[in-house]
Amino acid sequence: MAKKVAFFGLGNMGGPMAANLVKAGFQVSAFDLMPASVEKAVADGCSAAANEKDAVAGADFVVSMLPNGAIAENLYIDDVGLLDLVEPGALLIDCSTVAAASSRRIGEEATKRKVRVIDAPVSGGVAGAEAGTLAFMCGGEATDVEAAKEILQHMGANIFHAGPSGAGQVAKACNNMLLAVHMIGTAEALQLGVDNGLDPKTLSEIMLKSSGCNWSLEKYNPYPGVMEGVPASRDYSGGFMVKLMQKDLGLAMEAALASKSATPMGALANNLYGLYAGSDESNVDLDFSSIQRFFK
């Protein structure tokens, strides 16, 4: 009999992740506050849960992909209280990107109830979620992370155990801070070349074979018309939104403040995305590579 997964949060990332679990043979019970998201999940083979309690009834695994820490804490502890509703032996996997403190609190409350839980934020964007090639950065007990691989392997290509509860969130904050920095640098360099008469595609090819090569340039080129299948070639729609990058940079700055770490590049990236978002209210819903427009 197929194992049951309760899946909470079926947005741009969660929806494709849940669909991949269906393809892998799991029975997925889907719950989201947005009816359209649930309808899409049902079309992908999930079953619609009437409520949170119904979703976790008989579930072997619980996966959540939520917008922020407050919502995650409300789901697991304060409001819904999934930690008190799940079946004994169920493994809870929170893939949301939240503050490490939120994951640690969920972990501590789970330990009190003898419930297994790990934080497992992801990297790879919507394309990675659809292709099942995400990277999972996990925090929690090593045995629980190992057990989680049973379903994580069907949603991602790389699974890392970063350390104890909350460590996955710290790793994600570091990763996305770096992502913001090299995306901004890539956009700045491309615009400099264009402003001085270079073709952006030719310049991209040159930098890809030179020391300026980086993930944003190679996989997610921010200049329109250079690369097919990326947000820049569809007017920056359908990707990792600016407002989500702002959230992640905010989490990185919170972590830096708590540890008294020097993060001048991260702070500058945070400020630049803030300035870009503030220049036009519609920018926050565009893909984060749209920072290219800031340099025009």
C-alpha positions as CSV (number, residue, x, y, z in Angstrom):
1,M,0.0,0.0,0.0
2,A,1.3,3.4,-0.9
3,K,2.5,5.6,1.9
4,K,0.6,8.7,2.7
5,V,2.1,12.2,2.6
6,A,0.2,15.2,4.0
7,F,1.3,18.3,2.0
8,F,0.7,21.9,3.2
9,G,1.5,24.8,0.9
10,L,0.9,24.3,-2.8
11,G,2.2,27.4,-4.4
12,N,4.8,27.8,-7.2
13,M,7.2,25.5,-5.3
14,G,5.0,23.3,-3.2
15,G,2.7,22.4,-6.1
16,P,5.3,20.8,-8.3
17,M,6.9,19.1,-5.3
18,A,3.7,17.5,-4.4
19,A,3.1,16.4,-8.0
20,N,6.5,14.7,-8.1
21,L,5.6,12.7,-5.0
22,V,2.4,11.5,-6.7
23,K,4.5,10.5,-9.7
24,A,6.8,8.5,-7.3
25,G,3.8,6.5,-6.1
26,F,2.9,8.2,-2.9
27,Q,-0.7,9.0,-1.8
28,V,-0.6,12.8,-1.3
29,S,-3.3,14.6,0.7
30,A,-3.1,18.3,-0.2
31,F,-4.2,21.3,1.9
32,D,-3.8,25.0,1.0
33,L,-5.9,28.1,1.9
34,M,-6.0,29.0,-1.8
35,P,-8.7,26.9,-3.6
36,A,-7.0,27.3,-7.0
37,S,-3.8,25.8,-5.6
38,V,-5.7,22.8,-4.3
39,E,-7.5,22.4,-7.6
40,K,-4.2,22.3,-9.5
41,A,-2.9,19.7,-7.0
42,V,-5.9,17.5,-7.5
43,A,-5.4,17.8,-11.3
44,D,-1.8,16.5,-10.7
45,G,-3.1,13.5,-8.8
46,C,-3.3,14.7,-5.2
47,S,-6.4,14.3,-3.0
48,A,-7.9,17.4,-1.4
49,A,-8.1,17.4,2.4
50,A,-11.1,19.1,4.0
51,N,-8.9,20.5,6.8
52,E,-5.5,20.2,8.4
53,K,-6.6,17.3,10.7
54,D,-8.0,15.4,7.8
55,A,-4.8,15.9,5.8
56,V,-2.6,14.3,8.5
57,A,-4.9,11.4,9.4
58,G,-2.9,8.3,8.7
59,A,0.0,10.2,7.2
60,D,3.5,8.7,7.3
61,F,5.1,12.0,6.3
62,V,4.0,15.6,6.6
63,V,5.6,18.2,4.3
64,S,5.1,21.9,4.5
65,M,6.2,24.7,2.1
66,L,5.0,27.9,3.7
67,P,5.6,31.7,3.2
68,N,7.1,32.6,6.6
69,G,8.0,31.5,10.1
70,A,4.8,32.8,11.8
71,I,2.6,30.7,9.5
72,A,4.9,27.6,10.1
73,E,4.7,28.1,13.9
74,N,1.0,28.5,13.8
75,L,0.5,25.4,11.7
76,Y,2.8,23.2,13.8
77,I,2.2,24.7,17.3
78,D,0.1,27.8,18.1
79,D,-3.0,27.7,16.0
80,V,-3.6,24.4,14.2
81,G,-1.2,22.4,16.3
82,L,-0.1,19.7,13.9
83,L,2.4,18.4,16.5
84,D,-0.6,17.2,18.5
85,L,-2.5,15.8,15.5
86,V,0.0,13.7,13.7
87,E,0.1,9.9,13.9
88,P,2.7,8.3,16.2
89,G,5.9,7.7,14.1
90,A,5.1,10.2,11.4
91,L,8.0,12.3,10.2
92,L,7.4,16.0,9.7
93,I,9.5,17.9,7.1
94,D,9.2,21.7,7.0
95,C,10.6,22.9,3.7
96,S,9.7,26.5,4.3
97,T,12.4,29.2,4.4
98,V,12.1,30.7,7.9
99,A,14.3,32.1,10.6
100,A,16.4,29.5,12.3
101,A,14.7,30.4,15.6
102,S,11.3,29.3,14.2
103,S,12.7,25.9,13.2
104,R,14.4,25.5,16.6
105,R,11.1,26.3,18.4
106,I,9.2,23.8,16.2
107,G,12.0,21.2,16.9
108,E,11.9,21.8,20.7
109,E,8.1,21.5,20.9
110,A,8.3,18.4,18.7
111,T,10.9,16.8,21.0
112,K,8.6,17.4,24.0
113,R,5.9,15.5,22.3
114,K,8.2,12.8,21.0
115,V,7.5,13.8,17.4
116,R,10.1,13.6,14.7
117,V,10.7,16.8,12.7
118,I,13.4,18.3,10.5
119,D,13.8,21.7,8.8
120,A,14.6,21.2,5.1
121,P,14.6,24.5,3.1
122,V,15.3,24.1,-0.5
123,S,17.3,25.7,-3.3
124,G,16.7,25.4,-7.0
125,G,13.7,27.6,-7.7
126,V,10.5,26.7,-9.5
127,A,12.4,25.0,-12.4
128,G,14.1,22.7,-9.8
129,A,10.8,22.0,-8.1
130,E,9.2,21.0,-11.4
131,A,12.2,18.9,-12.5
132,G,12.7,17.3,-9.1
133,T,16.3,18.5,-8.9
134,L,16.1,20.7,-5.7
135,A,18.8,20.8,-3.1
136,F,17.5,20.2,0.5
137,M,19.5,21.7,3.4
138,C,18.4,19.7,6.4
139,G,18.6,20.5,10.1
140,G,17.7,17.9,12.8
141,E,18.7,14.4,14.0
142,A,20.8,12.5,11.5
143,T,18.5,9.4,11.7
144,D,15.5,11.6,10.9
145,V,17.2,13.2,7.9
146,E,18.2,9.8,6.6
147,A,14.6,8.6,7.0
148,A,13.3,11.7,5.1
149,K,15.4,10.7,2.1
150,E,12.6,8.2,1.3
151,I,10.6,11.1,-0.1
152,L,13.1,13.9,-0.5
153,Q,14.9,11.9,-3.2
154,H,11.8,12.2,-5.4
155,M,11.8,16.0,-5.1
156,G,15.5,16.8,-5.2
157,A,18.9,15.7,-6.5
158,N,20.9,16.8,-3.5
159,I,20.2,16.2,0.2
160,F,22.5,17.7,2.8
161,H,22.5,17.3,6.6
162,A,23.7,20.7,7.8
163,G,23.5,20.0,11.5
164,P,21.0,20.2,14.4
165,S,17.5,21.8,14.3
166,G,17.7,25.2,12.6
167,A,21.0,24.4,10.7
168,G,19.2,24.0,7.4
169,Q,17.8,27.5,7.7
170,V,21.2,28.9,8.4
171,A,22.6,27.2,5.4
172,K,19.7,28.5,3.2
173,A,20.2,32.1,4.5
174,C,23.9,31.9,3.5
175,N,23.2,30.4,0.1
176,N,20.5,32.9,-0.8
177,M,22.6,35.8,0.4
178,L,25.3,34.7,-2.0
179,L,22.7,34.1,-4.8
180,A,21.5,37.7,-4.4
181,V,25.1,39.0,-4.5
182,H,26.1,37.2,-7.7
183,M,22.8,37.9,-9.4
184,I,23.3,41.6,-8.8
185,G,26.9,41.4,-9.9
186,T,25.9,39.6,-13.1
187,A,23.2,42.1,-14.0
188,E,25.6,45.0,-13.3
189,A,28.3,43.5,-15.5
190,L,26.0,42.7,-18.4
191,Q,24.5,46.2,-18.4
192,L,28.0,47.7,-18.3
193,G,28.8,45.7,-21.4
194,V,25.6,46.6,-23.2
195,D,26.1,50.3,-22.4
196,N,29.5,50.1,-24.0
197,G,28.3,48.5,-27.2
198,L,28.6,44.7,-26.5
199,D,25.9,42.2,-27.4
200,P,24.7,40.6,-24.1
201,K,24.7,37.1,-25.5
202,T,28.3,37.4,-26.7
203,L,29.4,38.9,-23.4
204,S,27.6,36.1,-21.5
205,E,29.5,33.5,-23.6
206,I,32.8,35.2,-22.9
207,M,32.2,35.4,-19.1
208,L,30.9,31.8,-19.0
209,K,34.4,30.7,-20.2
210,S,36.2,33.1,-17.9
211,S,36.7,33.8,-14.3
212,G,33.4,35.7,-14.0
213,C,31.4,32.5,-14.5
214,N,28.7,31.9,-11.9
215,W,25.3,30.2,-11.4
216,S,23.2,33.3,-12.3
217,L,25.1,33.7,-15.6
218,E,25.1,30.0,-16.5
219,K,21.7,28.9,-15.4
220,Y,19.5,32.0,-14.9
221,N,20.8,34.7,-17.1
222,P,19.0,38.0,-16.1
223,Y,19.3,39.8,-19.5
224,P,16.2,39.5,-21.7
225,G,16.7,37.4,-24.9
226,V,20.0,35.8,-23.9
227,M,18.7,32.5,-22.5
228,E,15.6,30.5,-23.3
229,G,13.3,29.1,-20.5
230,V,14.3,31.6,-17.8
231,P,12.2,34.4,-16.3
232,A,14.2,37.1,-18.2
233,S,12.9,35.7,-21.5
234,R,9.2,35.9,-20.3
235,D,9.2,39.4,-18.9
236,Y,10.5,38.1,-15.5
237,S,7.3,36.2,-14.7
238,G,7.0,32.7,-13.1
239,G,10.1,32.5,-11.0
240,F,11.4,33.3,-7.5
241,M,9.8,36.6,-6.7
242,V,11.6,39.7,-5.5
243,K,9.6,39.8,-2.3
244,L,10.8,36.3,-1.4
245,M,14.4,37.3,-2.1
246,Q,13.8,40.3,0.2
247,K,12.5,37.9,2.9
248,D,15.5,35.7,2.6
249,L,18.0,38.6,2.7
250,G,16.2,39.8,5.8
251,L,16.7,36.4,7.4
252,A,20.4,36.5,6.5
253,M,20.7,40.0,8.1
254,E,19.0,38.8,11.2
255,A,21.4,35.9,11.4
256,A,24.3,38.2,10.9
257,L,23.1,40.5,13.6
258,A,22.7,37.6,16.1
259,S,26.2,36.3,15.4
260,K,27.8,39.7,15.0
261,S,29.0,38.6,11.5
262,A,30.4,41.1,9.0
263,T,28.2,40.9,5.8
264,P,28.8,44.1,3.9
265,M,28.0,42.5,0.5
266,G,24.8,40.9,1.9
267,A,23.8,44.2,3.4
268,L,24.3,46.0,0.1
269,A,22.3,43.3,-1.8
270,N,19.5,43.7,0.8
271,N,19.5,47.5,0.3
272,L,19.6,47.3,-3.5
273,Y,16.7,44.9,-3.6
274,G,14.9,47.2,-1.3
275,L,15.5,50.2,-3.5
276,Y,14.4,48.2,-6.6
277,A,11.2,47.0,-4.9
278,G,10.4,50.5,-3.8
279,S,10.9,52.0,-7.2
280,D,7.7,50.4,-8.5
281,E,5.2,48.4,-6.4
282,S,4.8,45.8,-9.1
283,N,8.5,44.8,-8.9
284,V,8.0,42.7,-5.8
285,D,6.0,40.1,-7.8
286,L,8.6,39.8,-10.6
287,D,11.4,37.3,-10.6
288,F,14.5,38.4,-8.6
289,S,16.6,38.4,-11.8
290,S,14.5,41.4,-12.8
291,I,17.1,43.4,-10.7
292,Q,18.6,43.8,-14.2
293,R,16.1,46.6,-14.8
294,F,17.6,48.5,-11.9
295,F,20.8,49.1,-13.9
296,K,19.2,50.4,-17.0
